[in-house]
Amino acid sequence: MHDPRPAALVALWEGAVSHLEFEMRMIHLRIEHSAVMNRLREPEKPRSALYLAEPFTPTDLMELITALHTAGVGRRIDGTRANVEQLVELFSWMFNVRINNPIQCRRGVINRKLRLTRFLDLLRNSLIEESQR
C-alpha cells in the first residue's frame, strides 16, 4: 500500500513556493511600476474642516458620545444600534481629534464621582441662555 502523505507534503510545499514567487513578483512590480501600483490604494478620506475649539478636549466629546450612545441616538442603516466605536470614529473625524482608548475613556466618564456631566451641563446652559435672548 502506498502512503499518500509524501505526495500531499510535496503539493503543499510547491503551493507555498508558488505563493512566495507570486509575492516576490508583486513586490517587483510595485517597485518598477510604482505610479500604477500607488493608484490601487484606497483614496484617503477627506479631512473635516472643523476643529475642536479651545478649551474643549476629546474627553468632552467622549462625554457627549457616551450620552448619545446610552440614549440609543445613533442607528446603522439596518436599524441596529450604533456602537461606541462608530460614534467615536465619526466625532474624531468631524473634529480632527484622536480619542485614545475610547472604551477606557467612556468608563471614566461613566464612573465620575464629581462633575459627572460637566460638558453636557455646559451645552444645556448654553442652549438655555440662547433661548432666553
C-alpha angles and dihedrals in degrees: 000000000000119000109229094198098087091052090049091050091050090050090048091049092049090050091052091049091049090051092051091048090052092050091049090050091051091051090049091051092048090054096044097040103029094149091059096040093049090059089062092067120098112268115249117258111252113255121245118251090224128092132187109262123229127290094023121101138200086255088062089054089048089056089054093044091050091051092048092048094046090051091049093237098146121071132181121232090263091057097253120131117272114242126233093255092059092050091046091051091050096048092042090055094042094054099029093239135129118230106203117213096356094188092051090044090050090052089050091052092049095045097049115133099191127042093004095182105021095146095042089049089052090051091048093049091047090053092048091050091049092049092051094056 
